[in-house]
């Protein structure tokens, strides 16, 4: 039986969160949405997702801090993190990758690009798990 991959989306903007969740649902993914970034780690420890999509610019913790927390958590550290943001600052991109992100997508989101990047990173993650 096929189980769709589960994506955790974290964005403090409710409109963006709804649009991204809709795109993911149409692409066949299960989606868990969070507006409160501080709730992500406790919720995901017992039920880890297959991939995280994090907004970069959020209240405490921001996306970089949340990614760093994910990457030091033993049960979550191997899960791919992709950043979504309207910031095009190259310093922010460097910080995102330094915190452990595998990819970075700028808003406004192109649904096809988002779906393809997620598919690629999920395939890589699942292949690593099989090894």
MODELLER restraints for C-alpha pairs under 7 A, 6 or more apart:
rsr = mdl.restraints
at = mdl.atoms
rsr.add(forms.Gaussian(group=physical.xy_distance, feature=features.Distance(at['CA:4:A'], at['CA:28:A']), mean=6.56, stdev=0.5))
rsr.add(forms.Gaussian(group=physical.xy_distance, feature=features.Distance(at['CA:4:A'], at['CA:29:A']), mean=5.40, stdev=0.5))
rsr.add(forms.Gaussian(group=physical.xy_distance, feature=features.Distance(at['CA:4:A'], at['CA:30:A']), mean=6.17, stdev=0.5))
rsr.add(forms.Gaussian(group=physical.xy_distance, feature=features.Distance(at['CA:5:A'], at['CA:29:A']), mean=5.43, stdev=0.5))
rsr.add(forms.Gaussian(group=physical.xy_distance, feature=features.Distance(at['CA:5:A'], at['CA:30:A']), mean=6.10, stdev=0.5))
rsr.add(forms.Gaussian(group=physical.xy_distance, feature=features.Distance(at['CA:5:A'], at['CA:50:A']), mean=5.92, stdev=0.5))
rsr.add(forms.Gaussian(group=physical.xy_distance, feature=features.Distance(at['CA:6:A'], at['CA:29:A']), mean=5.91, stdev=0.5))
rsr.add(forms.Gaussian(group=physical.xy_distance, feature=features.Distance(at['CA:6:A'], at['CA:30:A']), mean=4.55, stdev=0.5))
rsr.add(forms.Gaussian(group=physical.xy_distance, feature=features.Distance(at['CA:6:A'], at['CA:31:A']), mean=5.66, stdev=0.5))
rsr.add(forms.Gaussian(group=physical.xy_distance, feature=features.Distance(at['CA:6:A'], at['CA:49:A']), mean=5.18, stdev=0.5))
rsr.add(forms.Gaussian(group=physical.xy_distance, feature=features.Distance(at['CA:6:A'], at['CA:50:A']), mean=5.29, stdev=0.5))
rsr.add(forms.Gaussian(group=physical.xy_distance, feature=features.Distance(at['CA:6:A'], at['CA:51:A']), mean=6.81, stdev=0.5))
rsr.add(forms.Gaussian(group=physical.xy_distance, feature=features.Distance(at['CA:7:A'], at['CA:29:A']), mean=6.86, stdev=0.5))
rsr.add(forms.Gaussian(group=physical.xy_distance, feature=features.Distance(at['CA:7:A'], at['CA:30:A']), mean=6.15, stdev=0.5))
rsr.add(forms.Gaussian(group=physical.xy_distance, feature=features.Distance(at['CA:7:A'], at['CA:31:A']), mean=4.96, stdev=0.5))
rsr.add(forms.Gaussian(group=physical.xy_distance, feature=features.Distance(at['CA:7:A'], at['CA:32:A']), mean=6.31, stdev=0.5))
rsr.add(forms.Gaussian(group=physical.xy_distance, feature=features.Distance(at['CA:7:A'], at['CA:49:A']), mean=5.73, stdev=0.5))
rsr.add(forms.Gaussian(group=physical.xy_distance, feature=features.Distance(at['CA:7:A'], at['CA:50:A']), mean=5.90, stdev=0.5))
rsr.add(forms.Gaussian(group=physical.xy_distance, feature=features.Distance(at['CA:7:A'], at['CA:51:A']), mean=4.97, stdev=0.5))
rsr.add(forms.Gaussian(group=physical.xy_distance, feature=features.Distance(at['CA:7:A'], at['CA:52:A']), mean=5.76, stdev=0.5))
rsr.add(forms.Gaussian(group=physical.xy_distance, feature=features.Distance(at['CA:8:A'], at['CA:31:A']), mean=5.87, stdev=0.5))
rsr.add(forms.Gaussian(group=physical.xy_distance, feature=features.Distance(at['CA:8:A'], at['CA:32:A']), mean=4.79, stdev=0.5))
rsr.add(forms.Gaussian(group=physical.xy_distance, feature=features.Distance(at['CA:8:A'], at['CA:33:A']), mean=5.91, stdev=0.5))
rsr.add(forms.Gaussian(group=physical.xy_distance, feature=features.Distance(at['CA:8:A'], at['CA:49:A']), mean=6.23, stdev=0.5))
rsr.add(forms.Gaussian(group=physical.xy_distance, feature=features.Distance(at['CA:8:A'], at['CA:51:A']), mean=6.38, stdev=0.5))
rsr.add(forms.Gaussian(group=physical.xy_distance, feature=features.Distance(at['CA:8:A'], at['CA:52:A']), mean=4.85, stdev=0.5))
rsr.add(forms.Gaussian(group=physical.xy_distance, feature=features.Distance(at['CA:8:A'], at['CA:53:A']), mean=6.07, stdev=0.5))
rsr.add(forms.Gaussian(group=physical.xy_distance, feature=features.Distance(at['CA:9:A'], at['CA:32:A']), mean=6.19, stdev=0.5))
rsr.add(forms.Gaussian(group=physical.xy_distance, feature=features.Distance(at['CA:9:A'], at['CA:33:A']), mean=4.88, stdev=0.5))
rsr.add(forms.Gaussian(group=physical.xy_distance, feature=features.Distance(at['CA:9:A'], at['CA:34:A']), mean=6.21, stdev=0.5))
rsr.add(forms.Gaussian(group=physical.xy_distance, feature=features.Distance(at['CA:9:A'], at['CA:52:A']), mean=6.08, stdev=0.5))
rsr.add(forms.Gaussian(group=physical.xy_distance, feature=features.Distance(at['CA:9:A'], at['CA:53:A']), mean=4.72, stdev=0.5))
rsr.add(forms.Gaussian(group=physical.xy_distance, feature=features.Distance(at['CA:9:A'], at['CA:54:A']), mean=5.98, stdev=0.5))
rsr.add(forms.Gaussian(group=physical.xy_distance, feature=features.Distance(at['CA:10:A'], at['CA:33:A']), mean=5.99, stdev=0.5))
rsr.add(forms.Gaussian(group=physical.xy_distance, feature=features.Distance(at['CA:10:A'], at['CA:34:A']), mean=4.75, stdev=0.5))
rsr.add(forms.Gaussian(group=physical.xy_distance, feature=features.Distance(at['CA:10:A'], at['CA:35:A']), mean=5.83, stdev=0.5))
rsr.add(forms.Gaussian(group=physical.xy_distance, feature=features.Distance(at['CA:10:A'], at['CA:37:A']), mean=6.36, stdev=0.5))
rsr.add(forms.Gaussian(group=physical.xy_distance, feature=features.Distance(at['CA:10:A'], at['CA:53:A']), mean=6.25, stdev=0.5))
rsr.add(forms.Gaussian(group=physical.xy_distance, feature=features.Distance(at['CA:10:A'], at['CA:54:A']), mean=4.89, stdev=0.5))
rsr.add(forms.Gaussian(group=physical.xy_distance, feature=features.Distance(at['CA:10:A'], at['CA:55:A']), mean=6.01, stdev=0.5))
rsr.add(forms.Gaussian(group=physical.xy_distance, feature=features.Distance(at['CA:11:A'], at['CA:17:A']), mean=5.76, stdev=0.5))
rsr.add(forms.Gaussian(group=physical.xy_distance, feature=features.Distance(at['CA:11:A'], at['CA:34:A']), mean=6.46, stdev=0.5))
rsr.add(forms.Gaussian(group=physical.xy_distance, feature=features.Distance(at['CA:11:A'], at['CA:35:A']), mean=5.17, stdev=0.5))
rsr.add(forms.Gaussian(group=physical.xy_distance, feature=features.Distance(at['CA:11:A'], at['CA:54:A']), mean=6.45, stdev=0.5))
rsr.add(forms.Gaussian(group=physical.xy_distance, feature=features.Distance(at['CA:11:A'], at['CA:55:A']), mean=5.05, stdev=0.5))
rsr.add(forms.Gaussian(group=physical.xy_distance, feature=features.Distance(at['CA:11:A'], at['CA:58:A']), mean=6.97, stdev=0.5))
rsr.add(forms.Gaussian(group=physical.xy_distance, feature=features.Distance(at['CA:12:A'], at['CA:35:A']), mean=4.35, stdev=0.5))
rsr.add(forms.Gaussian(group=physical.xy_distance, feature=features.Distance(at['CA:12:A'], at['CA:36:A']), mean=6.48, stdev=0.5))
rsr.add(forms.Gaussian(group=physical.xy_distance, feature=features.Distance(at['CA:12:A'], at['CA:58:A']), mean=5.97, stdev=0.5))
rsr.add(forms.Gaussian(group=physical.xy_distance, feature=features.Distance(at['CA:13:A'], at['CA:35:A']), mean=6.93, stdev=0.5))
rsr.add(forms.Gaussian(group=physical.xy_distance, feature=features.Distance(at['CA:14:A'], at['CA:35:A']), mean=6.91, stdev=0.5))
rsr.add(forms.Gaussian(group=physical.xy_distance, feature=features.Distance(at['CA:17:A'], at['CA:33:A']), mean=6.89, stdev=0.5))
rsr.add(forms.Gaussian(group=physical.xy_distance, feature=features.Distance(at['CA:21:A'], at['CA:31:A']), mean=6.11, stdev=0.5))
rsr.add(forms.Gaussian(group=physical.xy_distance, feature=features.Distance(at['CA:23:A'], at['CA:111:A']), mean=5.98, stdev=0.5))
rsr.add(forms.Gaussian(group=physical.xy_distance, feature=features.Distance(at['CA:24:A'], at['CA:31:A']), mean=6.84, stdev=0.5))
rsr.add(forms.Gaussian(group=physical.xy_distance, feature=features.Distance(at['CA:25:A'], at['CA:31:A']), mean=6.89, stdev=0.5))
rsr.add(forms.Gaussian(group=physical.xy_distance, feature=features.Distance(at['CA:27:A'], at['CA:115:A']), mean=6.59, stdev=0.5))
rsr.add(forms.Gaussian(group=physical.xy_distance, feature=features.Distance(at['CA:34:A'], at['CA:40:A']), mean=6.92, stdev=0.5))
rsr.add(forms.Gaussian(group=physical.xy_distance, feature=features.Distance(at['CA:37:A'], at['CA:61:A']), mean=6.18, stdev=0.5))
rsr.add(forms.Gaussian(group=physical.xy_distance, feature=features.Distance(at['CA:38:A'], at['CA:61:A']), mean=6.33, stdev=0.5))
rsr.add(forms.Gaussian(group=physical.xy_distance, feature=features.Distance(at['CA:41:A'], at['CA:70:A']), mean=6.95, stdev=0.5))
rsr.add(forms.Gaussian(group=physical.xy_distance, feature=features.Distance(at['CA:45:A'], at['CA:75:A']), mean=6.49, stdev=0.5))
rsr.add(forms.Gaussian(group=physical.xy_distance, feature=features.Distance(at['CA:48:A'], at['CA:76:A']), mean=6.67, stdev=0.5))
rsr.add(forms.Gaussian(group=physical.xy_distance, feature=features.Distance(at['CA:50:A'], at['CA:79:A']), mean=6.16, stdev=0.5))
rsr.add(forms.Gaussian(group=physical.xy_distance, feature=features.Distance(at['CA:51:A'], at['CA:79:A']), mean=5.62, stdev=0.5))
rsr.add(forms.Gaussian(group=physical.xy_distance, feature=features.Distance(at['CA:51:A'], at['CA:80:A']), mean=5.12, stdev=0.5))
rsr.add(forms.Gaussian(group=physical.xy_distance, feature=features.Distance(at['CA:51:A'], at['CA:81:A']), mean=6.08, stdev=0.5))
rsr.add(forms.Gaussian(group=physical.xy_distance, feature=features.Distance(at['CA:52:A'], at['CA:80:A']), mean=6.25, stdev=0.5))
rsr.add(forms.Gaussian(group=physical.xy_distance, feature=features.Distance(at['CA:52:A'], at['CA:81:A']), mean=4.70, stdev=0.5))
rsr.add(forms.Gaussian(group=physical.xy_distance, feature=features.Distance(at['CA:52:A'], at['CA:82:A']), mean=6.18, stdev=0.5))
rsr.add(forms.Gaussian(group=physical.xy_distance, feature=features.Distance(at['CA:53:A'], at['CA:81:A']), mean=5.95, stdev=0.5))
rsr.add(forms.Gaussian(group=physical.xy_distance, feature=features.Distance(at['CA:53:A'], at['CA:82:A']), mean=4.91, stdev=0.5))
rsr.add(forms.Gaussian(group=physical.xy_distance, feature=features.Distance(at['CA:53:A'], at['CA:83:A']), mean=5.69, stdev=0.5))
rsr.add(forms.Gaussian(group=physical.xy_distance, feature=features.Distance(at['CA:53:A'], at['CA:84:A']), mean=6.63, stdev=0.5))
rsr.add(forms.Gaussian(group=physical.xy_distance, feature=features.Distance(at['CA:54:A'], at['CA:63:A']), mean=5.90, stdev=0.5))
rsr.add(forms.Gaussian(group=physical.xy_distance, feature=features.Distance(at['CA:54:A'], at['CA:82:A']), mean=6.29, stdev=0.5))
rsr.add(forms.Gaussian(group=physical.xy_distance, feature=features.Distance(at['CA:54:A'], at['CA:83:A']), mean=4.83, stdev=0.5))
rsr.add(forms.Gaussian(group=physical.xy_distance, feature=features.Distance(at['CA:54:A'], at['CA:84:A']), mean=5.82, stdev=0.5))
rsr.add(forms.Gaussian(group=physical.xy_distance, feature=features.Distance(at['CA:55:A'], at['CA:63:A']), mean=5.71, stdev=0.5))
rsr.add(forms.Gaussian(group=physical.xy_distance, feature=features.Distance(at['CA:55:A'], at['CA:83:A']), mean=5.74, stdev=0.5))
rsr.add(forms.Gaussian(group=physical.xy_distance, feature=features.Distance(at['CA:55:A'], at['CA:84:A']), mean=4.79, stdev=0.5))
rsr.add(forms.Gaussian(group=physical.xy_distance, feature=features.Distance(at['CA:55:A'], at['CA:85:A']), mean=5.47, stdev=0.5))
rsr.add(forms.Gaussian(group=physical.xy_distance, feature=features.Distance(at['CA:56:A'], at['CA:62:A']), mean=6.27, stdev=0.5))
rsr.add(forms.Gaussian(group=physical.xy_distance, feature=features.Distance(at['CA:56:A'], at['CA:63:A']), mean=4.19, stdev=0.5))
rsr.add(forms.Gaussian(group=physical.xy_distance, feature=features.Distance(at['CA:56:A'], at['CA:64:A']), mean=6.43, stdev=0.5))
rsr.add(forms.Gaussian(group=physical.xy_distance, feature=features.Distance(at['CA:56:A'], at['CA:83:A']), mean=6.17, stdev=0.5))
rsr.add(forms.Gaussian(group=physical.xy_distance, feature=features.Distance(at['CA:56:A'], at['CA:84:A']), mean=6.34, stdev=0.5))
rsr.add(forms.Gaussian(group=physical.xy_distance, feature=features.Distance(at['CA:56:A'], at['CA:85:A']), mean=5.51, stdev=0.5))
rsr.add(forms.Gaussian(group=physical.xy_distance, feature=features.Distance(at['CA:57:A'], at['CA:63:A']), mean=6.14, stdev=0.5))
rsr.add(forms.Gaussian(group=physical.xy_distance, feature=features.Distance(at['CA:64:A'], at['CA:96:A']), mean=5.86, stdev=0.5))
rsr.add(forms.Gaussian(group=physical.xy_distance, feature=features.Distance(at['CA:64:A'], at['CA:99:A']), mean=6.18, stdev=0.5))
rsr.add(forms.Gaussian(group=physical.xy_distance, feature=features.Distance(at['CA:67:A'], at['CA:99:A']), mean=6.02, stdev=0.5))
rsr.add(forms.Gaussian(group=physical.xy_distance, feature=features.Distance(at['CA:67:A'], at['CA:100:A']), mean=6.66, stdev=0.5))
rsr.add(forms.Gaussian(group=physical.xy_distance, feature=features.Distance(at['CA:68:A'], at['CA:99:A']), mean=5.19, stdev=0.5))
rsr.add(forms.Gaussian(group=physical.xy_distance, feature=features.Distance(at['CA:68:A'], at['CA:100:A']), mean=6.87, stdev=0.5))
rsr.add(forms.Gaussian(group=physical.xy_distance, feature=features.Distance(at['CA:70:A'], at['CA:76:A']), mean=5.67, stdev=0.5))
rsr.add(forms.Gaussian(group=physical.xy_distance, feature=features.Distance(at['CA:70:A'], at['CA:77:A']), mean=5.59, stdev=0.5))
rsr.add(forms.Gaussian(group=physical.xy_distance, feature=features.Distance(at['CA:71:A'], at['CA:77:A']), mean=4.02, stdev=0.5))
rsr.add(forms.Gaussian(group=physical.xy_distance, feature=features.Distance(at['CA:71:A'], at['CA:100:A']), mean=6.59, stdev=0.5))
rsr.add(forms.Gaussian(group=physical.xy_distance, feature=features.Distance(at['CA:80:A'], at['CA:101:A']), mean=6.83, stdev=0.5))
rsr.add(forms.Gaussian(group=physical.xy_distance, feature=features.Distance(at['CA:80:A'], at['CA:102:A']), mean=6.17, stdev=0.5))
rsr.add(forms.Gaussian(group=physical.xy_distance, feature=features.Distance(at['CA:80:A'], at['CA:121:A']), mean=6.90, stdev=0.5))
rsr.add(forms.Gaussian(group=physical.xy_distance, feature=features.Distance(at['CA:81:A'], at['CA:101:A']), mean=4.79, stdev=0.5))
rsr.add(forms.Gaussian(group=physical.xy_distance, feature=features.Distance(at['CA:81:A'], at['CA:102:A']), mean=5.77, stdev=0.5))
rsr.add(forms.Gaussian(group=physical.xy_distance, feature=features.Distance(at['CA:82:A'], at['CA:101:A']), mean=5.63, stdev=0.5))
rsr.add(forms.Gaussian(group=physical.xy_distance, feature=features.Distance(at['CA:82:A'], at['CA:102:A']), mean=5.81, stdev=0.5))
rsr.add(forms.Gaussian(group=physical.xy_distance, feature=features.Distance(at['CA:82:A'], at['CA:103:A']), mean=4.75, stdev=0.5))
rsr.add(forms.Gaussian(group=physical.xy_distance, feature=features.Distance(at['CA:82:A'], at['CA:104:A']), mean=5.57, stdev=0.5))
rsr.add(forms.Gaussian(group=physical.xy_distance, feature=features.Distance(at['CA:83:A'], at['CA:101:A']), mean=6.92, stdev=0.5))
rsr.add(forms.Gaussian(group=physical.xy_distance, feature=features.Distance(at['CA:83:A'], at['CA:103:A']), mean=6.34, stdev=0.5))
rsr.add(forms.Gaussian(group=physical.xy_distance, feature=features.Distance(at['CA:83:A'], at['CA:104:A']), mean=4.65, stdev=0.5))
rsr.add(forms.Gaussian(group=physical.xy_distance, feature=features.Distance(at['CA:83:A'], at['CA:105:A']), mean=6.03, stdev=0.5))
rsr.add(forms.Gaussian(group=physical.xy_distance, feature=features.Distance(at['CA:84:A'], at['CA:104:A']), mean=6.10, stdev=0.5))
rsr.add(forms.Gaussian(group=physical.xy_distance, feature=features.Distance(at['CA:84:A'], at['CA:105:A']), mean=4.92, stdev=0.5))
rsr.add(forms.Gaussian(group=physical.xy_distance, feature=features.Distance(at['CA:84:A'], at['CA:106:A']), mean=5.66, stdev=0.5))
rsr.add(forms.Gaussian(group=physical.xy_distance, feature=features.Distance(at['CA:84:A'], at['CA:107:A']), mean=6.55, stdev=0.5))
rsr.add(forms.Gaussian(group=physical.xy_distance, feature=features.Distance(at['CA:85:A'], at['CA:105:A']), mean=6.57, stdev=0.5))
rsr.add(forms.Gaussian(group=physical.xy_distance, feature=features.Distance(at['CA:85:A'], at['CA:106:A']), mean=4.96, stdev=0.5))
rsr.add(forms.Gaussian(group=physical.xy_distance, feature=features.Distance(at['CA:85:A'], at['CA:107:A']), mean=5.40, stdev=0.5))
rsr.add(forms.Gaussian(group=physical.xy_distance, feature=features.Distance(at['CA:86:A'], at['CA:106:A']), mean=5.33, stdev=0.5))
rsr.add(forms.Gaussian(group=physical.xy_distance, feature=features.Distance(at['CA:86:A'], at['CA:107:A']), mean=4.68, stdev=0.5))
